[in-house]
């Protein structure tokens, strides 16, 4: 079930939010919600990637190489 949060921003931030929302033909509240959701998803992805690297990074590098100079297929 969707939850509502209320945040306060300064006038300059709100004006920028309105401009960006208008560029995407969205209501500022919908735009802010979409951006927040996307930002949280990105954060979860990056945290997961970091955890993967910490746990499996060396084995992955040993098997597949470490970059474009690698001769891995």
N, C-alpha and C positions, 0 to 999 in steps of 0.2 A: 504494500500500500504506500503510495507516495506520501512523503513527509514535507512539511513546509518549514523553511528556515528563514529568518529575517536577519539581514546584515545592514549595517550602515556604511556608506561610502561618501567620500567628499564630492562636491559638485563637479569637479573636473573628471573624476572617475566615472560618475554617472553619465556625464555628457559623452564621454568616450564609449561607454556601454551602449548608449542610445544610438550613436553613430554606427558602431559595429553591428548592432541588431538591425538597423535600417538597411545597411549594406546587404544583409542576409534575408531581408524581408521578414523579420521576426519581431515579436514583442520583446522588449528588453528583459522581462522576467524569463521568458522561454529561452532566449539567447544565453542568459547567465546560467540557467539550469543546464543547458546542453554543454556549455563550456566547462562548467564545474564537473559534470559527469565524465566528460572526455578527459579532463585533467586528472581526475582520480583514476580512471582506467589506465592512463599512461603511467601514472605513478606505480600502480600495482604491477604493470608489465615490467617496468624498470627494476622494481624490487625483486620480482621473480627472476629476471635475467641475472641480476647480481647474485642472487642465491644460487642459481645454476652454475655460474662461473666459479663461485667460491667452492662449491661442492664437486663439480665435474670439470672445471676448466683445464687443469693440468692433464687429465686423461684425454680430454678432447684435443688439446694441443699436441700431445704425444701421438695421437692417432691420425689427425688431419692436418697438422702444421699450425703455424701461428700467423700466417698472413700471405700476402700476394707473392712473396719470395719463396713460398713453399712449393714443392713439386707434387703435392698431394692431388689426387684426381678428384 
